[in-house]
Amino acid sequence: MLHQLAPDFTLLDQNGQPHSLHDYLGKWVILYFYPKDDTPGCTTEACNFRDSLRDLQKLGVVTLGVSKDSVASHGKFAAKYQLNFPLLSDPDRQVIEQYQAFSRTTYLIDPKGMIAKIYSKVNPTQHASEIIQDLSHVHR
């Protein structure tokens, strides 16, 4: 999938609002897949993105989290940890299967909609800074 066009999709976020990948053409997108709301690793990873969001936005990056949890579950998770980015609900696992993201996996999608990098061995505590470091090379 690397260097291929990222499969488009439309999923609902924690507020029931639809998000389509094509809406973000022209921006870098972090599309991160995680196993389950409000579990230790997933909470660490989500809070890591939350705390890094301003730095990511300065680089023109949109962050989207995806799991099979429901919109309601995402709503509780986002409220509990003041998560400031969309958590997308994929209860049928259609997008998870399209991206073969059966474990904690992140796709970095470039402004043209191409998959620029795949992170398959994600460390939840350092993941956002790893992506910021990778993108800072691109922005030089």
C-alpha positions in Angstrom: 0.0 0.0 0.0 3.0 2.3 0.5 3.1 5.0 -2.2 -0.4 4.1 -3.4 -3.6 6.2 -3.3 -5.1 5.9 0.2 -8.5 4.2 0.0 -11.3 6.8 0.5 -14.0 6.4 3.1 -16.6 8.2 5.1 -17.1 7.4 8.8 -18.8 9.2 11.7 -16.8 10.8 14.5 -17.6 10.9 18.2 -20.2 13.7 17.6 -21.9 11.8 14.8 -20.4 14.1 12.1 -19.2 12.4 8.9 -15.6 12.7 7.8 -14.4 11.6 4.3 -10.8 11.2 3.6 -11.1 13.2 0.3 -12.2 16.2 2.4 -8.6 16.5 3.6 -6.9 16.6 0.2 -4.2 19.3 0.3 -3.3 18.4 3.9 -1.1 15.8 5.5 -3.3 13.2 7.4 -2.4 11.0 10.2 -4.8 8.1 10.0 -4.2 6.0 13.1 -6.0 2.8 13.9 -6.2 1.6 17.5 -7.8 -1.4 19.1 -10.2 -0.1 21.7 -11.4 3.1 23.5 -10.2 3.7 27.1 -7.7 0.9 27.3 -4.2 1.7 28.6 -2.2 1.7 25.3 -4.9 3.4 23.3 -5.4 6.1 26.0 -1.7 6.8 26.0 -1.6 7.1 22.3 -4.7 9.3 22.0 -3.4 11.6 24.8 0.0 11.7 23.0 -1.8 13.0 19.9 -3.9 15.4 21.9 -0.9 16.9 23.6 1.0 17.2 20.2 -2.0 18.5 18.2 -0.8 22.2 18.1 2.6 21.1 16.8 1.0 18.8 14.2 -1.4 21.6 13.1 1.6 24.0 12.6 2.9 21.4 10.1 -0.5 21.4 8.4 -1.5 17.9 9.6 -4.9 16.6 10.4 -5.2 13.7 12.9 -7.9 11.1 12.6 -8.2 8.1 15.0 -10.2 5.0 13.9 -11.4 1.9 15.8 -14.4 -0.4 15.6 -15.9 1.2 18.8 -19.3 2.9 18.5 -19.9 6.6 18.1 -21.2 6.7 21.7 -18.1 4.9 23.0 -15.9 7.4 21.1 -17.9 10.2 22.6 -17.3 9.0 26.2 -13.6 8.4 25.4 -13.1 11.8 23.9 -14.9 13.6 26.7 -13.0 11.7 29.4 -9.6 12.7 28.1 -10.5 16.0 26.3 -9.5 14.6 23.0 -9.4 17.4 20.5 -9.5 15.5 17.1 -12.0 13.2 15.4 -12.3 9.6 16.5 -14.0 7.7 13.7 -16.2 4.8 14.3 -15.8 1.7 12.0 -18.1 -0.9 13.6 -18.3 -3.0 10.4 -14.5 -2.9 10.1 -14.7 -2.0 6.4 -12.0 0.7 6.6 -9.9 -1.4 9.1 -10.0 -4.2 6.5 -9.3 -1.8 3.5 -6.2 -0.6 5.3 -5.3 -4.1 6.8 -5.0 -2.4 10.1 -5.8 -5.3 12.4 -3.5 -4.0 15.1 -2.1 -0.6 16.2 -1.2 0.9 12.8 -0.8 4.4 11.5 -0.8 5.7 7.9 0.7 9.0 7.0 -1.1 10.3 4.0 0.4 13.1 1.9 -1.6 16.2 0.5 -2.2 14.3 -2.8 -3.9 11.4 -0.9 -1.0 9.0 -1.3 0.3 6.8 1.5 3.7 8.3 2.4 4.5 6.1 5.4 3.1 3.2 7.3 3.9 2.8 11.0 3.2 -0.8 12.0 5.3 -1.0 15.2 3.8 1.9 17.1 5.1 3.0 20.5 2.0 4.9 22.0 4.1 7.2 24.2 6.4 8.5 21.4 4.3 8.1 18.2 3.2 11.7 17.7 6.8 13.0 18.1 8.0 10.3 15.7 5.6 11.6 13.1 6.5 15.3 13.8 10.2 14.4 13.3 9.4 12.6 10.0 7.3 15.5 8.8 9.8 18.2 9.8 12.2 16.6 7.2 9.6 17.1 4.5 8.9 20.7 5.5 12.6 21.8 5.1 
